[in-house]
């Protein structure tokens, strides 16, 4: 509890810095960057690799909290500008920067902590958006190298390079890693994904209680810095990547499970507690009906009414239009991932067929390796297979429950699927490369406990 109180105090202080933020000078820089083509006025645009860039999320990060009301409590409302009767925070931000506020309205985003917006706006003011993006991309690359190095350090496997490579390759190749420059918000998301697994690996040998406290801090900070941007990434990350990497360290599978459960329990506690604390701040400092706002958004995001799905996304998935919402959400995320593997709209038909066969063989091979592992494993190694399966079940459940959100935002919620796939492939390759019965002899491995 003391950890949460200290973190909330820090968050309050960061929000309070909005009172002295030089908004006029900042908006002048936004206008200059817009005229230079650095900032878009469209919700989405074409990314360098041919998929869609999520401009709206970046525009929200750049514009949330500007032009607050006269009262101190208004800083917690996280208002942003939109054209009247239209959702386009990019156009609203540009109108604000160009001082053309005739047809724009203020909307509240108070249900989330938007600490990332406060931090990004200060850094954009001092550095400019291009340099900030370059620094964050370099940070992503550095963390990727650190994750590989830490994974290699803790591994006792002779084929660690192959396993770790199969773990990281899907994330680098298929999760828009090359396109992260298009969104400062998604750059931050990747930073936290990689930093979370790095710090987890750095501290996995600590006691379960201490690991749980670390989880509380990470969950709370994730909520503050990344609001509602794909929180499902972290449980999938720890369950699929963490289980494979810890078993590579020689740790007993039962201990691996306890470590993962301890961290995720703390992470969930920190995330949910921090999430709810924002509603309390809004209730205490403002007259905004936050309870109604939260309830209406929850109803909308979990809606199973097909009419609630985005027409812009649905036009690419017309063949699935008659399916229930939750299945359409699965289809949207799987299709988004597969288009990063091979895009049938632009590639030759025979190339698509060859790529599909090769990819299918890879998945089937890994699946057969896992089935084989379940047959020969003894005294607990199956727990690692089950943890990996649990991460997929959790992810599909998340997509199904938040079907409207997962469908409309498949262009970035699909990354959770890529993270899971890396863990799945790594586990299959690890099992296949250690196929002797000696490896699965739990009586031998129980002596190697970290």
C-alpha positions in Angstrom: 0.0 0.0 0.0 2.9 2.4 0.8 4.3 1.8 -2.6 1.0 2.8 -4.3 0.7 5.9 -2.1 4.2 7.0 -3.1 3.6 6.4 -6.7 0.3 8.3 -6.7 2.0 11.2 -5.0 4.6 11.2 -7.8 1.8 11.1 -10.4 0.0 14.0 -8.8 3.2 16.0 -8.9 3.7 15.2 -12.6 0.2 16.2 -13.4 0.6 19.4 -11.4 3.4 20.5 -13.7 0.7 21.2 -16.3 0.0 24.4 -14.4 3.3 25.9 -15.5 3.5 24.3 -19.0 4.2 26.9 -21.7 1.2 26.0 -23.9 1.4 28.9 -26.4 5.0 28.2 -27.2 4.3 24.5 -27.4 1.3 25.0 -29.8 3.5 27.2 -32.0 5.9 24.3 -32.3 3.0 21.9 -33.1 1.9 24.3 -35.9 5.5 24.5 -37.3 5.8 20.7 -37.2 2.4 20.3 -38.9 3.4 22.7 -41.7 6.6 20.7 -42.1 4.7 17.5 -42.6 5.9 15.9 -39.3 2.4 15.8 -37.8 -0.6 14.5 -39.7 -4.2 15.9 -39.5 -5.7 12.5 -40.3 -6.6 9.7 -37.9 -4.6 7.1 -39.9 -2.0 7.2 -42.6 0.0 4.8 -44.7 3.1 3.6 -42.8 6.5 3.0 -44.5 5.9 -0.8 -44.8 2.4 -0.4 -46.2 0.2 -0.9 -43.2 -1.7 1.8 -41.3 -0.1 4.2 -38.8 -2.2 5.1 -35.7 -2.0 8.9 -35.9 -4.9 9.4 -33.6 -3.2 7.9 -30.5 -0.1 10.1 -31.1 -2.3 13.2 -31.5 -4.0 12.4 -28.3 -0.6 12.1 -26.6 0.4 15.5 -28.0 -2.9 17.2 -27.3 -4.5 15.8 -24.1 -4.6 18.3 -21.2 -4.0 21.4 -23.2 -6.2 24.5 -22.7 -7.5 23.2 -19.3 -10.3 25.1 -17.5 -9.6 27.8 -14.9 -9.7 25.4 -11.9 -6.8 23.3 -10.7 -8.9 20.1 -10.7 -9.4 20.5 -14.5 -6.0 19.1 -15.1 -7.4 15.7 -14.2 -10.1 15.9 -16.9 -7.5 15.3 -19.6 -9.5 17.2 -22.2 -8.6 17.2 -25.9 -10.0 18.9 -29.0 -12.1 17.3 -31.6 -14.0 18.7 -34.7 -17.7 19.0 -33.8 -19.6 15.7 -34.4 -16.4 13.9 -35.5 -13.6 11.9 -33.9 -10.4 13.3 -35.1 -8.0 14.4 -32.4 -5.4 15.2 -35.0 -7.5 17.7 -36.8 -8.6 19.1 -33.4 -4.9 19.5 -32.3 -4.0 21.3 -35.5 -7.0 23.6 -35.2 -5.9 24.5 -31.7 -2.3 25.1 -32.8 -3.5 27.2 -35.7 -5.8 29.1 -33.4 -8.8 28.1 -35.5 -11.3 26.9 -32.8 -14.5 27.8 -34.5 -15.7 24.2 -35.2 -14.0 22.2 -32.5 -15.2 21.0 -29.2 -13.4 19.8 -26.0 -13.9 16.2 -25.0 -12.8 14.5 -21.8 -10.5 11.6 -21.5 -10.5 11.5 -17.8 -11.1 7.8 -17.3 -7.3 7.1 -17.9 -4.2 8.4 -16.4 -2.4 10.3 -19.1 1.0 10.7 -17.5 2.6 9.8 -20.9 1.0 12.9 -22.4 2.5 15.2 -19.8 5.9 13.7 -20.2 5.8 13.6 -24.0 4.6 17.2 -24.2 7.4 18.5 -22.0 10.0 16.5 -24.0 8.5 17.6 -27.4 8.7 21.2 -26.2 12.4 20.9 -25.3 13.6 18.5 -28.0 11.1 18.5 -30.9 9.1 15.5 -32.0 11.6 14.0 -34.5 14.5 13.9 -32.0 12.3 12.5 -29.3 11.2 9.7 -31.6 14.8 9.0 -32.6 15.8 8.7 -28.9 12.9 6.4 -28.0 13.6 4.2 -31.0 17.3 3.9 -30.0 16.1 3.1 -26.5 13.9 0.3 -28.0 16.9 -1.1 -29.9 19.1 -0.9 -26.8 16.5 -2.7 -24.7 16.2 -5.4 -27.4 19.9 -6.0 -27.1 19.7 -6.1 -23.3 16.9 -8.6 -23.4 18.9 -10.9 -25.6 22.0 -10.5 -23.5 20.2 -11.1 -20.2 18.4 -14.1 -21.7 21.7 -15.5 -22.9 23.3 -14.9 -19.5 20.7 -16.9 -17.5 20.5 -19.8 -20.0 22.1 -23.2 -19.4 21.0 -24.5 -22.8 23.6 -25.2 -25.5 21.2 -24.0 -28.2 20.2 -20.8 -26.4 21.0 -18.5 -29.4 18.5 -20.5 -31.6 15.8 -20.4 -28.9 16.2 -16.8 -28.0 16.4 -15.8 -31.7 13.1 -17.6 -32.3 11.6 -15.8 -29.3 12.6 -12.3 -30.5 12.4 -12.7 -34.2 8.5 -12.5 -34.6 8.4 -9.3 -32.4 11.1 -7.6 -34.5 9.8 -8.8 -37.8 6.0 -8.6 -37.5 5.0 -6.2 -34.7 5.7 -2.9 -36.6 9.1 -2.6 -34.9 10.4 -0.9 -38.1 7.4 1.5 -38.2 7.5 2.6 -34.6 8.9 6.0 -35.7 5.4 6.8 -36.9 3.9 7.0 -33.4 5.6 8.3 -30.2 2.9 6.6 -28.1 3.6 3.2 -29.7 7.3 3.7 -29.3 6.7 4.1 -25.5 4.6 0.9 -25.6 7.4 -1.1 -27.0 9.9 0.5 -24.5 7.7 -0.8 -21.7 7.3 -4.3 -23.2 11.0 -4.8 -23.5 11.9 -3.1 -20.2 9.4 -5.2 -18.4 10.8 -8.5 -19.6 14.3 -7.3 -19.1 13.7 -6.3 -15.5 11.7 -9.4 -14.8 14.7 -11.5 -16.0 17.1 -9.3 -14.0 15.1 -10.0 -10.7 13.6 -13.5 -11.2 15.9 -15.0 -8.6 14.5 -12.7 -5.8 11.9 -14.0 -3.4 8.3 -14.3 -4.6 7.1 -11.5 -2.3 9.7 -9.0 -3.5 9.0 -10.0 -7.1 5.4 -9.3 -6.5 6.3 -5.8 -5.2 8.3 -5.2 -8.3 5.2 -6.2 -10.3 3.1 -3.7 -8.4 5.5 -0.9 -9.4 5.5 -2.0 -13.0 1.8 -2.4 -13.2 1.1 1.0 -11.7 3.7 2.7 -13.9 2.3 1.0 -17.0 -1.2 2.3 -16.2 0.1 5.9 -15.6 2.4 6.0 -18.7 0.4 4.0 -21.2 -3.2 4.4 -20.0 -5.3 1.7 -21.7 -2.9 0.9 -24.6 -2.9 -2.9 -24.8 -2.4 -3.9 -21.1 -2.9 -7.5 -22.2 0.6 -7.4 -23.7 2.2 -7.8 -20.3 0.5 -11.0 -19.0 1.0 -12.6 -22.4 4.7 -11.5 -22.4 5.4 -12.9 -18.9 3.5 -16.1 -19.4 4.9 -16.9 -22.9 8.4 -15.4 -22.9 9.1 -15.5 -19.1 8.2 -19.2 -18.8 10.5 -20.2 -21.7 13.5 -18.1 -20.5 13.3 -19.2 -16.9 13.1 -22.8 -17.8 16.2 -22.2 -19.8 18.0 -21.0 -16.7 17.6 -24.5 -15.2 14.9 -23.5 -12.7 12.4 -26.1 -11.5 9.1 -25.7 -13.5 7.1 -25.4 -10.3 9.3 -22.5 -9.2 9.0 -20.9 -12.6 5.2 -21.0 -12.2 5.4 -19.4 -8.7 7.7 -16.6 -10.0 5.4 -15.8 -12.9 2.2 -15.8 -10.7 3.8 -13.6 -8.1 4.9 -11.0 -10.6 1.6 -11.0 -12.5 -0.4 -10.8 -9.3 1.5 -7.7 -8.3 1.4 -6.3 -11.8 -2.4 -6.6 -11.9 -2.8 -5.2 -8.4 -0.7 -2.2 -9.3 -2.4 -1.6 -12.6 -6.0 -1.9 -11.4 -5.4 0.2 -8.2 -3.8 3.0 -10.2 -6.5 2.8 -12.8 -9.3 3.3 -10.1 -7.3 6.0 -8.3 -7.8 8.3 -11.4 -11.5 8.0 -11.0 -11.2 9.0 -7.4 -9.1 12.0 -8.2 -11.7 13.1 -10.8 -14.5 12.6 -8.3 -12.7 14.6 -5.7 -11.4 17.5 -7.8 -14.1 18.0 -10.5 -17.8 17.8 -11.1 -17.4 15.4 -14.1 -19.6 12.3 -14.0 -16.7 9.8 -14.2 -18.9 6.9 -13.1 -21.2 7.4 -16.1 -18.3 7.8 -18.4 -16.6 4.6 -17.3 -19.8 2.6 -17.5 -20.7 3.9 -21.0 -17.2 3.1 -22.3 -17.3 -0.3 -20.7 -20.6 -1.1 -22.3 -19.3 0.2 -25.7 -16.0 -1.7 -25.6 -17.6 -5.0 -24.6 -20.6 -4.6 -27.0 -21.4 -7.8 -29.0 -23.6 -5.7 -31.4 -22.1 -5.9 -34.9 -23.2 -2.4 -35.6 -20.7 -1.2 -33.0 -17.7 -2.3 -35.1 -15.7 0.2 -37.2 -16.9 0.4 -40.8 -13.3 1.3 -41.8 -11.9 -1.9 -40.5 -14.9 -4.1 -41.5 -14.5 -3.2 -45.2 -11.3 -5.3 -45.2 -13.0 -8.3 -43.5 -16.3 -8.5 -45.3 -16.1 -12.3 -45.4 -16.4 -12.3 -41.6 -19.3 -9.8 -41.3 -21.8 -12.5 -40.4 -19.8 -13.9 -37.6 -20.4 -13.0 -33.9 -18.4 -10.0 -32.7 -15.9 -12.0 -30.6 -15.0 -14.1 -33.6 -14.7 -11.0 -35.8 -12.3 -9.6 -33.2 -10.2 -12.8 -33.4 -10.2 -12.7 -37.2 -9.2 -9.0 -37.3 -6.2 -9.5 -35.1 -5.1 -12.7 -36.8 -5.6 -11.1 -40.3 -3.6 -8.0 -39.2 -0.7 -10.2 -38.1 -0.8 -12.3 -41.2 -0.7 -9.2 -43.4 2.6 -8.4 -41.8 3.9 -11.9 -42.8 2.7 -11.7 -46.5 0.2 -9.2 -47.9 -2.0 -10.9 -50.5 -3.1 -7.5 -51.8 0.3 -6.7 -53.3 2.2 -10.0 -53.5 2.0 -12.5 -56.3 -0.4 -15.4 -55.7 2.1 -18.2 -55.8 4.4 -16.3 -53.4 1.4 -16.0 -50.9 0.8 -19.8 -51.3 4.5 -20.6 -50.7 4.7 -18.3 -47.7 1.5 -19.7 -46.2 2.7 -23.3 -46.5 6.1 -22.5 -45.0 4.5 -20.6 -42.1 1.9 -23.3 -41.5 4.7 -26.0 -41.4 6.5 -23.9 -38.8 3.5 -23.7 -36.6 2.5 -27.3 -37.1 6.1 -28.4 -36.3 6.2 -26.4 -33.1 2.8 -27.7 -32.1 3.9 -31.3 -32.7 7.0 -30.7 -30.6 4.8 -29.4 -27.7 2.5 -32.5 -28.0 5.6 -34.7 -27.9 6.8 -32.8 -24.8 3.6 -33.5 -23.0 4.1 -37.2 -23.6 7.6 -37.5 -22.3 7.8 -34.7 -19.7 7.9 -35.8 -16.0 7.0 -34.1 -12.8 6.0 -30.6 -13.8 7.7 -29.6 -17.1 4.2 -29.7 -18.6 3.5 -26.6 -16.4 5.6 -24.6 -18.9 3.6 -25.8 -21.8 0.4 -25.1 -19.9 1.6 -21.5 -19.0 2.2 -20.9 -22.7 -1.3 -22.3 -23.5 -2.8 -20.1 -20.8 -1.3 -17.0 -22.4 -3.1 -17.8 -25.6 -6.4 -18.6 -23.8 -6.1 -15.3 -21.8 -5.4 -13.4 -25.1 -8.3 -14.9 -27.0 -10.6 -14.2 -24.0 -9.4 -10.6 -23.9 -10.1 -10.1 -27.6 -13.6 -11.8 -27.1 -14.6 -9.7 -24.1 -13.4 -6.4 -25.4 -14.5 -7.4 -28.9 -15.3 -3.9 -30.1 -12.0 -2.4 -29.0 -10.0 -5.4 -30.2 -11.7 -5.2 -33.6 -11.4 -1.4 -34.1 -7.8 -1.3 -32.9 -6.5 -4.5 -34.4 -3.7 -2.5 -36.0 -1.9 -2.5 -32.7 -3.8 -5.0 -30.4 -2.5 -7.8 -32.8 1.0 -7.3 -31.3 -0.1 -9.4 -28.3 -0.5 -12.3 -30.8 3.0 -11.7 -32.1 4.4 -11.8 -28.6 2.6 -15.1 -27.8 3.9 -16.6 -31.1 7.5 -15.8 -30.2 7.1 -17.7 -26.9 5.3 -20.6 -28.6 8.0 -21.0 -31.3 10.8 -20.7 -28.7 9.2 -23.3 -26.5 8.7 -25.7 -29.4 12.3 -25.3 -30.6 13.7 -25.6 -27.1 11.8 -28.8 -26.4 12.8 -30.3 -29.8 16.5 -29.3 -29.3 16.5 -31.0 -25.9 14.7 -34.2 -26.8 16.6 -36.6 -24.6 14.8 -38.1 -21.7 17.6 -36.8 -19.4 16.4 -33.2 -19.9 12.9 -34.1 -18.7 14.2 -36.1 -15.7 12.7 -33.9 -13.0 14.5 -35.7 -10.2 17.8 -34.4 -11.8 16.6 -30.9 -12.5 15.0 -30.4 -9.1 18.6 -30.0 -7.8 19.1 -27.0 -10.0 17.0 -24.3 -8.2 17.6 -20.6 -8.3 
